[in-house]
């Protein structure tokens, strides 16, 4: 699929834009937008920008996989008729047709999950792999068909009670060769660990290697911390106080390099305002952060998840619709 190369100003010491350099330098930023929310159109059966709503549930934290014009999405669902949260799944044959009915993917049925699941991150591999948060830890499940999930025993990752604190959330998984890397949140920042892909695919116990965001300093540093970053729109500049959700992709650039992209919720310090940010890296451990938000800075715009779509890209995100949380979409050439 072709994708436009769109130049955004990057901070954190970036040089000229291009497919050269390493770490957080000289990064291409296709995938960073600009994204435009779907606009009202009487010829389509949805109410833009929303592509998935449920009158009986708040929907949050989408994870999306594409094949051509079709899209598969997993969300965190908090249903009025059930306690806790679970992961549900819906498909769309075309974005502007909206997504079909939600069906249950996995529910909290293990003690360590604490009665609530969140933050699905789905990889279309053989088998399909779904990481999720629960009980302050991270687990995973596999499925031969993307529908019938079998959980691996116990959590995959638990907090180390040191720099990570006591709880991990929001796994964001990418495969790089024979390794599977999971970015995750702890103490308001993004951290990462990786493990052999073969172990994950076989649902067997494995050894996770925790990554250091800056090996030149004593101790372990986060992969991406909010300190010092600001997002600037045409009328507003806001600080990034904490990162509340993260999703990830590891696309191959036209020059054949792996580029690590993070899409995150930027909490601004104002309870009713959040927005969606973007960061990218060639090494996967030192990220440049775009100063331009993916979407306008507005009330409760959060949990971005991006995928190539058609001749461009689509960004799914969460926005309030009346008294409920629903999934909206924006597109980019």
Phi and psi restraints in degrees (value plus and minus 20) as a CYANA .aco file:
   2 UNK   PHI    -102.2   -62.2
   2 UNK   PSI     129.0   169.0
   3 UNK   PHI    -160.7  -120.7
   3 UNK   PSI     116.3   156.3
   4 UNK   PHI     -89.8   -49.8
   4 UNK   PSI     129.1   169.1
   5 UNK   PHI    -120.3   -80.3
   5 UNK   PSI      92.1   132.1
   6 UNK   PHI    -137.9   -97.9
   6 UNK   PSI     108.1   148.1
   7 UNK   PHI    -111.4   -71.4
   7 UNK   PSI     103.4   143.4
   8 UNK   PHI    -141.6  -101.6
   8 UNK   PSI     128.3   168.3
   9 UNK   PHI     -88.3   -48.3
   9 UNK   PSI     106.6   146.6
  10 UNK   PHI    -129.1   -89.1
  10 UNK   PSI     125.9   165.9
  11 UNK   PHI    -122.3   -82.3
  11 UNK   PSI    -187.0  -147.0
  12 UNK   PHI      46.5    86.5
  12 UNK   PSI      19.7    59.7
  13 UNK   PHI      60.4   100.4
  13 UNK   PSI       8.0    48.0
  14 UNK   PHI     -94.7   -54.7
  14 UNK   PSI     126.6   166.6
  15 UNK   PHI    -116.8   -76.8
  15 UNK   PSI    -171.0  -131.0
  16 UNK   PHI     -87.0   -47.0
  16 UNK   PSI     133.8   173.8
  17 UNK   PHI     -96.3   -56.3
  17 UNK   PSI     115.8   155.8
  18 UNK   PHI     149.2   189.2
  18 UNK   PSI     151.3   191.3
  19 UNK   PHI    -113.8   -73.8
  19 UNK   PSI      46.9    86.9
  20 UNK   PHI    -171.8  -131.8
  20 UNK   PSI     145.5   185.5
  21 UNK   PHI      65.7   105.7
  21 UNK   PSI    -193.0  -153.0
  22 UNK   PHI    -165.3  -125.3
  22 UNK   PSI     157.7   197.7
  23 UNK   PHI      37.4    77.4
  23 UNK   PSI    -149.9  -109.9
  24 UNK   PHI    -121.3   -81.3
  24 UNK   PSI       5.5    45.5
  25 UNK   PHI    -130.2   -90.2
  25 UNK   PSI     125.4   165.4
  26 UNK   PHI      36.0    76.0
  26 UNK   PSI      28.7    68.7
  27 UNK   PHI    -111.2   -71.2
  27 UNK   PSI     115.8   155.8
  28 UNK   PHI     -93.1   -53.1
  28 UNK   PSI     130.4   170.4
  29 UNK   PHI    -146.7  -106.7
  29 UNK   PSI       3.5    43.5
  30 UNK   PHI     -80.6   -40.6
  30 UNK   PSI     120.4   160.4
  31 UNK   PHI      82.9   122.9
  31 UNK   PSI     -34.9     5.1
  32 UNK   PHI    -113.4   -73.4
  32 UNK   PSI     -15.9    24.1
  33 UNK   PHI      75.7   115.7
  33 UNK   PSI    -174.8  -134.8
  34 UNK   PHI     -92.2   -52.2
  34 UNK   PSI     121.2   161.2
  35 UNK   PHI    -119.1   -79.1
  35 UNK   PSI     120.3   160.3
  36 UNK   PHI    -139.5   -99.5
  36 UNK   PSI      99.8   139.8
  37 UNK   PHI     -74.6   -34.6
  37 UNK   PSI     125.0   165.0
  38 UNK   PHI     -75.1   -35.1
  38 UNK   PSI     118.9   158.9
  39 UNK   PHI    -123.7   -83.7
  39 UNK   PSI     136.6   176.6
  40 UNK   PHI     -74.2   -34.2
  40 UNK   PSI     118.2   158.2
  41 UNK   PHI    -174.2  -134.2
  41 UNK   PSI      92.8   132.8
  42 UNK   PHI     -87.7   -47.7
  42 UNK   PSI     -32.9     7.1
  43 UNK   PHI    -106.8   -66.8
  43 UNK   PSI     -24.7    15.3
  44 UNK   PHI    -136.3   -96.3
  44 UNK   PSI     134.7   174.7
  45 UNK   PHI    -105.4   -65.4
  45 UNK   PSI     -11.4    28.6
  46 UNK   PHI    -132.1   -92.1
  46 UNK   PSI     153.2   193.2
  47 UNK   PHI    -132.9   -92.9
  47 UNK   PSI      68.3   108.3
  48 UNK   PHI     -77.0   -37.0
  48 UNK   PSI     128.3   168.3
  49 UNK   PHI    -105.0   -65.0
  49 UNK   PSI     -14.6    25.4
  50 UNK   PHI     -99.3   -59.3
  50 UNK   PSI     115.7   155.7
  51 UNK   PHI    -139.6   -99.6
  51 UNK   PSI     -29.6    10.4
  52 UNK   PHI    -172.7  -132.7
  52 UNK   PSI      99.7   139.7
  53 UNK   PHI    -153.0  -113.0
  53 UNK   PSI     133.0   173.0
  54 UNK   PHI    -164.5  -124.5
  54 UNK   PSI     100.0   140.0
  55 UNK   PHI     -85.6   -45.6
  55 UNK   PSI     -37.7     2.3
  56 UNK   PHI    -129.6   -89.6
  56 UNK   PSI      -7.4    32.6
  57 UNK   PHI    -173.8  -133.8
  57 UNK   PSI     128.6   168.6
  58 UNK   PHI    -110.0   -70.0
  58 UNK   PSI     109.5   149.5
  59 UNK   PHI    -130.3   -90.3
  59 UNK   PSI     117.5   157.5
  60 UNK   PHI    -168.4  -128.4
  60 UNK   PSI     142.1   182.1
  61 UNK   PHI      34.4    74.4
  61 UNK   PSI      42.3    82.3
  62 UNK   PHI     -89.6   -49.6
  62 UNK   PSI     127.8   167.8
  63 UNK   PHI    -147.0  -107.0
  63 UNK   PSI     113.7   153.7
  64 UNK   PHI    -150.7  -110.7
  64 UNK   PSI     122.6   162.6
  65 UNK   PHI    -149.6  -109.6
  65 UNK   PSI     117.1   157.1
  66 UNK   PHI    -135.8   -95.8
  66 UNK   PSI     131.8   171.8
  67 UNK   PHI    -164.6  -124.6
  67 UNK   PSI      80.9   120.9
  68 UNK   PHI      49.1    89.1
  68 UNK   PSI    -149.3  -109.3
  69 UNK   PHI    -103.7   -63.7
  69 UNK   PSI     -32.2     7.8
  70 UNK   PHI    -108.7   -68.7
  70 UNK   PSI     131.8   171.8
  71 UNK   PHI    -154.8  -114.8
  71 UNK   PSI     121.4   161.4
  72 UNK   PHI    -137.6   -97.6
  72 UNK   PSI     115.7   155.7
  73 UNK   PHI    -153.8  -113.8
  73 UNK   PSI     121.9   161.9
  74 UNK   PHI    -139.5   -99.5
  74 UNK   PSI     120.3   160.3
  75 UNK   PHI    -156.3  -116.3
  75 UNK   PSI     138.8   178.8
  76 UNK   PHI    -101.7   -61.7
  76 UNK   PSI     105.7   145.7
  77 UNK   PHI    -139.4   -99.4
  77 UNK   PSI     105.4   145.4
  78 UNK   PHI    -129.6   -89.6
  78 UNK   PSI      83.9   123.9
  79 UNK   PHI    -110.9   -70.9
  79 UNK   PSI     122.2   162.2
  80 UNK   PHI     -83.6   -43.6
  80 UNK   PSI     -46.7    -6.7
  81 UNK   PHI    -111.8   -71.8
  81 UNK   PSI     -21.8    18.2
  82 UNK   PHI    -150.7  -110.7
  82 UNK   PSI     129.2   169.2
  83 UNK   PHI    -103.0   -63.0
  83 UNK   PSI     135.9   175.9
  84 UNK   PHI      50.7    90.7
  84 UNK   PSI    -184.5  -144.5
  85 UNK   PHI    -154.6  -114.6
  85 UNK   PSI     140.1   180.1
  86 UNK   PHI    -164.2  -124.2
  86 UNK   PSI     154.6   194.6
  87 UNK   PHI    -121.3   -81.3
  87 UNK   PSI     108.0   148.0
  88 UNK   PHI    -143.9  -103.9
  88 UNK   PSI     143.2   183.2
  89 UNK   PHI    -152.2  -112.2
  89 UNK   PSI     123.4   163.4
  90 UNK   PHI    -167.4  -127.4
  90 UNK   PSI     135.0   175.0
  91 UNK   PHI    -140.0  -100.0
  91 UNK   PSI     132.9   172.9
  92 UNK   PHI    -152.0  -112.0
  92 UNK   PSI     108.1   148.1
  93 UNK   PHI     -96.3   -56.3
  93 UNK   PSI     -44.6    -4.6
  94 UNK   PHI    -174.3  -134.3
  94 UNK   PSI     120.4   160.4
  95 UNK   PHI     -74.3   -34.3
  95 UNK   PSI     -66.2   -26.2
  96 UNK   PHI     -97.1   -57.1
  96 UNK   PSI     -21.0    19.0
  97 UNK   PHI    -107.4   -67.4
  97 UNK   PSI     -31.8     8.2
  98 UNK   PHI      57.9    97.9
  98 UNK   PSI     153.5   193.5
  99 UNK   PHI    -114.1   -74.1
  99 UNK   PSI     128.1   168.1
 100 UNK   PHI     -96.3   -56.3
 100 UNK   PSI    -189.6  -149.6
 101 UNK   PHI     -81.1   -41.1
 101 UNK   PSI     126.2   166.2
 102 UNK   PHI     -97.5   -57.5
 102 UNK   PSI     121.3   161.3
 103 UNK   PHI    -148.1  -108.1
 103 UNK   PSI     133.2   173.2
 104 UNK   PHI     -90.3   -50.3
 104 UNK   PSI     112.8   152.8
 105 UNK   PHI    -120.6   -80.6
 105 UNK   PSI     -81.3   -41.3
 106 UNK   PHI    -160.8  -120.8
 106 UNK   PSI     130.1   170.1
 107 UNK   PHI    -148.1  -108.1
 107 UNK   PSI     143.3   183.3
 108 UNK   PHI     -94.9   -54.9
 108 UNK   PSI      82.1   122.1
 109 UNK   PHI    -147.0  -107.0
 109 UNK   PSI      -7.0    33.0
 110 UNK   PHI    -138.6   -98.6
 110 UNK   PSI     124.1   164.1
 111 UNK   PHI     -76.8   -36.8
 111 UNK   PSI     -62.8   -22.8
 112 UNK   PHI     -85.6   -45.6
 112 UNK   PSI     -38.1     1.9
 113 UNK   PHI     -96.8   -56.8
 113 UNK   PSI     -32.4     7.6
 114 UNK   PHI      46.2    86.2
 114 UNK   PSI       2.8    42.8
 115 UNK   PHI      60.6   100.6
 115 UNK   PSI     -12.1    27.9
 116 UNK   PHI    -172.5  -132.5
 116 UNK   PSI     113.6   153.6
 117 UNK   PHI    -133.1   -93.1
 117 UNK   PSI     133.4   173.4
 118 UNK   PHI    -175.6  -135.6
 118 UNK   PSI     149.9   189.9
 119 UNK   PHI      33.2    73.2
 119 UNK   PSI      41.2    81.2
 120 UNK   PHI     -84.9   -44.9
 120 UNK   PSI     124.7   164.7
 121 UNK   PHI    -158.1  -118.1
 121 UNK   PSI      92.0   132.0
 122 UNK   PHI    -132.5   -92.5
 122 UNK   PSI     112.9   152.9
 123 UNK   PHI    -134.3   -94.3
 123 UNK   PSI     110.9   150.9
 124 UNK   PHI    -107.0   -67.0
 124 UNK   PSI      69.2   109.2
 125 UNK   PHI    -146.3  -106.3
 125 UNK   PSI    -190.6  -150.6
 126 UNK   PHI    -137.9   -97.9
 126 UNK   PSI      80.7   120.7
 127 UNK   PHI     -99.5   -59.5
 127 UNK   PSI     154.0   194.0
 128 UNK   PHI     -82.6   -42.6
 128 UNK   PSI     128.5   168.5
 129 UNK   PHI    -151.2  -111.2
 129 UNK   PSI     112.8   152.8
 130 UNK   PHI    -145.5  -105.5
 130 UNK   PSI      94.7   134.7
 131 UNK   PHI    -113.5   -73.5
 131 UNK   PSI     130.8   170.8
 132 UNK   PHI    -174.3  -134.3
 132 UNK   PSI     140.6   180.6
 133 UNK   PHI    -121.1   -81.1
 133 UNK   PSI     129.8   169.8
 134 UNK   PHI    -191.9  -151.9
 134 UNK   PSI     112.5   152.5
 135 UNK   PHI      41.2    81.2
 135 UNK   PSI       6.9    46.9
 136 UNK   PHI      58.2    98.2
 136 UNK   PSI      -8.0    32.0
 137 UNK   PHI    -152.4  -112.4
 137 UNK   PSI     159.7   199.7
 138 UNK   PHI    -145.9  -105.9
 138 UNK   PSI     110.9   150.9
 139 UNK   PHI    -143.8  -103.8
 139 UNK   PSI     158.8   198.8
 140 UNK   PHI    -167.6  -127.6
 140 UNK   PSI     142.9   182.9
 141 UNK   PHI    -161.0  -121.0
 141 UNK   PSI     139.0   179.0
 142 UNK   PHI    -146.9  -106.9
 142 UNK   PSI     137.0   177.0
 143 UNK   PHI    -170.5  -130.5
 143 UNK   PSI     115.5   155.5
 144 UNK   PHI     -90.4   -50.4
 144 UNK   PSI     -49.8    -9.8
 145 UNK   PHI    -137.5   -97.5
 145 UNK   PSI     -16.7    23.3
 146 UNK   PHI      59.9    99.9
 146 UNK   PSI     -15.4    24.6
 147 UNK   PHI    -146.9  -106.9
 147 UNK   PSI     -64.1   -24.1
 148 UNK   PHI    -116.8   -76.8
 148 UNK   PSI      79.9   119.9
 149 UNK   PHI    -114.9   -74.9
 149 UNK   PSI     119.1   159.1
 150 UNK   PHI    -140.8  -100.8
 150 UNK   PSI      99.2   139.2
 151 UNK   PHI     -95.5   -55.5
 151 UNK   PSI     122.4   162.4
 152 UNK   PHI     -91.6   -51.6
 152 UNK   PSI     131.5   171.5
 153 UNK   PHI     -90.0   -50.0
 153 UNK   PSI     112.7   152.7
 154 UNK   PHI      48.1    88.1
 154 UNK   PSI     154.2   194.2
 155 UNK   PHI     -93.5   -53.5
 155 UNK   PSI     132.4   172.4
 156 UNK   PHI    -100.6   -60.6
 156 UNK   PSI     -65.7   -25.7
 157 UNK   PHI    -152.4  -112.4
 157 UNK   PSI     115.6   155.6
 158 UNK   PHI    -145.5  -105.5
 158 UNK   PSI     133.9   173.9
 159 UNK   PHI     -82.3   -42.3
 159 UNK   PSI     126.9   166.9
 160 UNK   PHI    -110.0   -70.0
 160 UNK   PSI     -17.8    22.2
 161 UNK   PHI      40.2    80.2
 161 UNK   PSI       0.7    40.7
 162 UNK   PHI    -140.7  -100.7
 162 UNK   PSI    -133.9   -93.9
 163 UNK   PHI     -86.3   -46.3
 163 UNK   PSI     -43.9    -3.9
 164 UNK   PHI    -101.8   -61.8
 164 UNK   PSI     -34.3     5.7
 165 UNK   PHI      59.9    99.9
 165 UNK   PSI    -164.7  -124.7
 166 UNK   PHI    -134.8   -94.8
 166 UNK   PSI     -19.7    20.3
 167 UNK   PHI    -166.5  -126.5
 167 UNK   PSI     121.1   161.1
 168 UNK   PHI    -135.6   -95.6
 168 UNK   PSI     123.8   163.8
 169 UNK   PHI    -163.5  -123.5
 169 UNK   PSI     153.3   193.3
 170 UNK   PHI      32.8    72.8
 170 UNK   PSI      41.6    81.6
 171 UNK   PHI     -86.2   -46.2
 171 UNK   PSI     123.6   163.6
 172 UNK   PHI    -157.8  -117.8
 172 UNK   PSI      84.9   124.9
 173 UNK   PHI    -120.7   -80.7
 173 UNK   PSI     121.8   161.8
 174 UNK   PHI    -157.8  -117.8
 174 UNK   PSI     129.0   169.0
 175 UNK   PHI    -122.1   -82.1
 175 UNK   PSI     112.8   152.8
 176 UNK   PHI    -151.1  -111.1
 176 UNK   PSI      80.3   120.3
 177 UNK   PHI      43.9    83.9
 177 UNK   PSI    -146.9  -106.9
 178 UNK   PHI    -113.4   -73.4
 178 UNK   PSI      -6.4    33.6
 179 UNK   PHI    -137.9   -97.9
 179 UNK   PSI     131.9   171.9
 180 UNK   PHI    -139.6   -99.6
 180 UNK   PSI     103.4   143.4
 181 UNK   PHI    -126.9   -86.9
 181 UNK   PSI     117.5   157.5
 182 UNK   PHI    -140.5  -100.5
 182 UNK   PSI      98.0   138.0
 183 UNK   PHI    -105.7   -65.7
 183 UNK   PSI     127.8   167.8
 184 UNK   PHI    -176.1  -136.1
 184 UNK   PSI     145.5   185.5
 185 UNK   PHI    -120.9   -80.9
 185 UNK   PSI     121.1   161.1
 186 UNK   PHI    -175.4  -135.4
 186 UNK   PSI     111.7   151.7
 187 UNK   PHI      34.6    74.6
 187 UNK   PSI      17.4    57.4
 188 UNK   PHI      58.3    98.3
 188 UNK   PSI     -12.9    27.1
 189 UNK   PHI    -150.2  -110.2
 189 UNK   PSI     148.5   188.5
 190 UNK   PHI    -118.9   -78.9
 190 UNK   PSI     110.9   150.9
 191 UNK   PHI    -142.7  -102.7
 191 UNK   PSI     157.6   197.6
 192 UNK   PHI    -173.8  -133.8
 192 UNK   PSI     133.6   173.6
 193 UNK   PHI    -169.0  -129.0
 193 UNK   PSI     135.3   175.3
 194 UNK   PHI    -156.8  -116.8
 194 UNK   PSI     145.5   185.5
 195 UNK   PHI    -173.5  -133.5
 195 UNK   PSI     143.7   183.7
 196 UNK   PHI     -81.5   -41.5
 196 UNK   PSI     111.5   151.5
 197 UNK   PHI     -79.8   -39.8
 197 UNK   PSI     -57.7   -17.7
 198 UNK   PHI     -80.8   -40.8
 198 UNK   PSI     -55.4   -15.4
 199 UNK   PHI     -87.2   -47.2
 199 UNK   PSI     -62.7   -22.7
 200 UNK   PHI     -84.9   -44.9
 200 UNK   PSI     -65.4   -25.4
 201 UNK   PHI     -82.2   -42.2
 201 UNK   PSI     -51.2   -11.2
 202 UNK   PHI    -111.0   -71.0
 202 UNK   PSI     -17.3    22.7
 203 UNK   PHI      35.8    75.8
 203 UNK   PSI      17.4    57.4
 204 UNK   PHI    -131.2   -91.2
 204 UNK   PSI     139.8   179.8
 205 UNK   PHI     -76.7   -36.7
 205 UNK   PSI     122.9   162.9
 206 UNK   PHI    -166.2  -126.2
 206 UNK   PSI     145.8   185.8
 207 UNK   PHI    -121.7   -81.7
 207 UNK   PSI     101.2   141.2
 208 UNK   PHI    -112.7   -72.7
 208 UNK   PSI     115.1   155.1
 209 UNK   PHI    -122.9   -82.9
 209 UNK   PSI      96.1   136.1
 210 UNK   PHI     -98.8   -58.8
 210 UNK   PSI     115.8   155.8
 211 UNK   PHI    -116.7   -76.7
 211 UNK   PSI     132.9   172.9
 212 UNK   PHI    -130.1   -90.1
 212 UNK   PSI     104.5   144.5
 213 UNK   PHI     -88.2   -48.2
 213 UNK   PSI     -41.1    -1.1
 214 UNK   PHI    -170.0  -130.0
 214 UNK   PSI      70.2   110.2
 215 UNK   PHI     -85.1   -45.1
 215 UNK   PSI     -31.8     8.2
 216 UNK   PHI    -100.3   -60.3
 216 UNK   PSI     -29.4    10.6
 217 UNK   PHI    -128.0   -88.0
 217 UNK   PSI     136.3   176.3
 218 UNK   PHI     -84.3   -44.3
 218 UNK   PSI     126.4   166.4
 219 UNK   PHI      55.3    95.3
 219 UNK   PSI     159.5   199.5
 220 UNK   PHI    -121.0   -81.0
 220 UNK   PSI     112.6   152.6
 221 UNK   PHI    -127.6   -87.6
 221 UNK   PSI     133.8   173.8
 222 UNK   PHI     -87.9   -47.9
 222 UNK   PSI     139.2   179.2
 223 UNK   PHI     -90.1   -50.1
 223 UNK   PSI     -59.3   -19.3
 224 UNK   PHI    -167.4  -127.4
 224 UNK   PSI      99.1   139.1
 225 UNK   PHI    -134.0   -94.0
 225 UNK   PSI     129.4   169.4
 226 UNK   PHI     -95.3   -55.3
 226 UNK   PSI     -40.3    -0.3
 227 UNK   PHI     -75.2   -35.2
 227 UNK   PSI     108.4   148.4
 228 UNK   PHI      67.7   107.7
 228 UNK   PSI     -29.1    10.9
 229 UNK   PHI    -112.2   -72.2
 229 UNK   PSI     123.3   163.3
 230 UNK   PHI    -151.9  -111.9
 230 UNK   PSI     129.6   169.6
 231 UNK   PHI    -133.4   -93.4
 231 UNK   PSI     115.1   155.1
 232 UNK   PHI    -143.1  -103.1
 232 UNK   PSI      99.6   139.6
 233 UNK   PHI    -123.8   -83.8
 233 UNK   PSI    -195.6  -155.6
 234 UNK   PHI     -83.9   -43.9
 234 UNK   PSI     -45.3    -5.3
 235 UNK   PHI    -144.3  -104.3
 235 UNK   PSI     -30.0    10.0
 236 UNK   PHI    -158.2  -118.2
 236 UNK   PSI     120.6   160.6
 237 UNK   PHI    -142.9  -102.9
 237 UNK   PSI     105.8   145.8
 238 UNK   PHI    -149.6  -109.6
 238 UNK   PSI     126.2   166.2
 239 UNK   PHI     -98.8   -58.8
 239 UNK   PSI     131.8   171.8
 240 UNK   PHI    -112.7   -72.7
 240 UNK   PSI      86.4   126.4
 241 UNK   PHI    -104.6   -64.6
 241 UNK   PSI     -60.3   -20.3
 242 UNK   PHI    -174.5  -134.5
 242 UNK   PSI     143.7   183.7
 243 UNK   PHI    -127.2   -87.2
 243 UNK   PSI     102.9   142.9
 244 UNK   PHI    -125.7   -85.7
 244 UNK   PSI     -32.3     7.7
 245 UNK   PHI    -182.3  -142.3
 245 UNK   PSI     128.5   168.5
 246 UNK   PHI    -162.8  -122.8
 246 UNK   PSI     121.3   161.3
 247 UNK   PHI    -148.1  -108.1
 247 UNK   PSI     142.6   182.6
 248 UNK   PHI    -163.2  -123.2
 248 UNK   PSI     132.1   172.1
 249 UNK   PHI    -158.4  -118.4
 249 UNK   PSI     137.8   177.8
 250 UNK   PHI    -153.2  -113.2
 250 UNK   PSI      51.5    91.5
 251 UNK   PHI     -94.5   -54.5
 251 UNK   PSI     142.9   182.9
 252 UNK   PHI    -118.6   -78.6
 252 UNK   PSI     107.3   147.3
 253 UNK   PHI     -94.6   -54.6
 253 UNK   PSI     145.5   185.5
 254 UNK   PHI     -76.8   -36.8
 254 UNK   PSI     -44.0    -4.0
 255 UNK   PHI    -107.2   -67.2
 255 UNK   PSI     -17.3    22.7
 256 UNK   PHI      68.1   108.1
 256 UNK   PSI      -4.9    35.1
 257 UNK   PHI    -120.2   -80.2
 257 UNK   PSI     126.6   166.6
 258 UNK   PHI     -96.1   -56.1
 258 UNK   PSI     112.0   152.0
 259 UNK   PHI    -142.4  -102.4
 259 UNK   PSI     108.0   148.0
 260 UNK   PHI    -112.1   -72.1
 260 UNK   PSI     103.5   143.5
 261 UNK   PHI    -136.7   -96.7
 261 UNK   PSI     112.2   152.2
 262 UNK   PHI    -136.2   -96.2
 262 UNK   PSI     112.5   152.5
 263 UNK   PHI    -134.9   -94.9
 263 UNK   PSI     106.9   146.9
 264 UNK   PHI    -160.5  -120.5
 264 UNK   PSI     137.1   177.1
 265 UNK   PHI    -105.4   -65.4
 265 UNK   PSI     103.2   143.2
 266 UNK   PHI    -119.8   -79.8
 266 UNK   PSI      88.7   128.7
 267 UNK   PHI     -98.7   -58.7
 267 UNK   PSI     114.1   154.1
 268 UNK   PHI    -121.0   -81.0
 268 UNK   PSI     -24.2    15.8
 269 UNK   PHI      74.8   114.8
 269 UNK   PSI     -32.4     7.6
 270 UNK   PHI    -123.1   -83.1
 270 UNK   PSI     102.3   142.3
 271 UNK   PHI     -76.3   -36.3
 271 UNK   PSI     -53.9   -13.9
 272 UNK   PHI    -114.6   -74.6
 272 UNK   PSI     -16.0    24.0
 273 UNK   PHI    -147.5  -107.5
 273 UNK   PSI     107.1   147.1
 274 UNK   PHI    -167.5  -127.5
 274 UNK   PSI     143.4   183.4
 275 UNK   PHI    -167.3  -127.3
 275 UNK   PSI    -198.9  -158.9
 276 UNK   PHI    -132.7   -92.7
 276 UNK   PSI     107.4   147.4
 277 UNK   PHI    -135.9   -95.9
 277 UNK   PSI     151.1   191.1
 278 UNK   PHI    -158.3  -118.3
 278 UNK   PSI     120.1   160.1
 279 UNK   PHI    -162.0  -122.0
 279 UNK   PSI     134.2   174.2
 280 UNK   PHI    -167.0  -127.0
 280 UNK   PSI     135.0   175.0
 281 UNK   PHI    -178.2  -138.2
 281 UNK   PSI     128.4   168.4
 282 UNK   PHI    -108.9   -68.9
 282 UNK   PSI     -41.8    -1.8
 283 UNK   PHI    -119.0   -79.0
 283 UNK   PSI     -39.9     0.1
 284 UNK   PHI      65.5   105.5
 284 UNK   PSI     -17.0    23.0
 285 UNK   PHI    -150.2  -110.2
 285 UNK   PSI     -32.4     7.6
 286 UNK   PHI    -148.5  -108.5
 286 UNK   PSI      94.4   134.4
 287 UNK   PHI    -130.7   -90.7
 287 UNK   PSI     120.1   160.1
 288 UNK   PHI    -112.1   -72.1
 288 UNK   PSI     117.3   157.3
 289 UNK   PHI    -129.0   -89.0
 289 UNK   PSI     108.0   148.0
 290 UNK   PHI     -88.3   -48.3
 290 UNK   PSI     116.1   156.1
 291 UNK   PHI     -99.6   -59.6
 291 UNK   PSI     -31.1     8.9
 292 UNK   PHI    -117.9   -77.9
 292 UNK   PSI     104.2   144.2
 293 UNK   PHI     -85.4   -45.4
 293 UNK   PSI     132.1   172.1
 294 UNK   PHI     -85.2   -45.2
 294 UNK   PSI     -51.6   -11.6
 295 UNK   PHI    -152.5  -112.5
 295 UNK   PSI     140.8   180.8
 296 UNK   PHI     -75.5   -35.5
 296 UNK   PSI     126.2   166.2
 297 UNK   PHI     -92.3   -52.3
 297 UNK   PSI      92.9   132.9
 298 UNK   PHI    -169.3  -129.3
 298 UNK   PSI     155.9   195.9
 299 UNK   PHI     -83.7   -43.7
 299 UNK   PSI     108.0   148.0
 300 UNK   PHI      25.9    65.9
 300 UNK   PSI      23.8    63.8
 301 UNK   PHI    -113.2   -73.2
 301 UNK   PSI      96.4   136.4
 302 UNK   PHI    -177.0  -137.0
 302 UNK   PSI     158.8   198.8
 303 UNK   PHI      36.4    76.4
 303 UNK   PSI      36.7    76.7
 304 UNK   PHI     -94.0   -54.0
 304 UNK   PSI     124.8   164.8
 305 UNK   PHI    -161.2  -121.2
 305 UNK   PSI     103.5   143.5
 306 UNK   PHI    -132.1   -92.1
 306 UNK   PSI     130.3   170.3
 307 UNK   PHI    -171.9  -131.9
 307 UNK   PSI     129.2   169.2
 308 UNK   PHI     -77.4   -37.4
 308 UNK   PSI     125.5   165.5
 309 UNK   PHI    -175.2  -135.2
 309 UNK   PSI     101.6   141.6
 310 UNK   PHI      38.7    78.7
 310 UNK   PSI    -148.5  -108.5
 311 UNK   PHI    -114.8   -74.8
 311 UNK   PSI      -8.6    31.4
 312 UNK   PHI    -165.6  -125.6
 312 UNK   PSI    -149.0  -109.0
 313 UNK   PHI    -168.4  -128.4
 313 UNK   PSI     136.6   176.6
 314 UNK   PHI    -145.6  -105.6
 314 UNK   PSI     121.3   161.3
 315 UNK   PHI    -136.4   -96.4
 315 UNK   PSI      97.7   137.7
 316 UNK   PHI    -115.0   -75.0
 316 UNK   PSI     121.3   161.3
 317 UNK   PHI    -173.6  -133.6
 317 UNK   PSI     152.0   192.0
 318 UNK   PHI    -126.2   -86.2
 318 UNK   PSI     115.1   155.1
 319 UNK   PHI    -165.1  -125.1
 319 UNK   PSI     132.6   172.6
 320 UNK   PHI     -94.9   -54.9
 320 UNK   PSI     114.1   154.1
 321 UNK   PHI    -144.1  -104.1
 321 UNK   PSI      79.4   119.4
 322 UNK   PHI      47.5    87.5
 322 UNK   PSI    -137.0   -97.0
 323 UNK   PHI    -123.0   -83.0
 323 UNK   PSI     -10.6    29.4
 324 UNK   PHI    -147.7  -107.7
 324 UNK   PSI     142.0   182.0
 325 UNK   PHI    -113.9   -73.9
 325 UNK   PSI     114.8   154.8
 326 UNK   PHI    -158.1  -118.1
 326 UNK   PSI     148.9   188.9
 327 UNK   PHI    -118.8   -78.8
 327 UNK   PSI     105.2   145.2
 328 UNK   PHI    -133.6   -93.6
 328 UNK   PSI     150.4   190.4
 329 UNK   PHI    -158.9  -118.9
 329 UNK   PSI     128.1   168.1
 330 UNK   PHI    -155.6  -115.6
 330 UNK   PSI     132.5   172.5
 331 UNK   PHI    -143.7  -103.7
 331 UNK   PSI     139.8   179.8
 332 UNK   PHI    -161.9  -121.9
 332 UNK   PSI     123.4   163.4
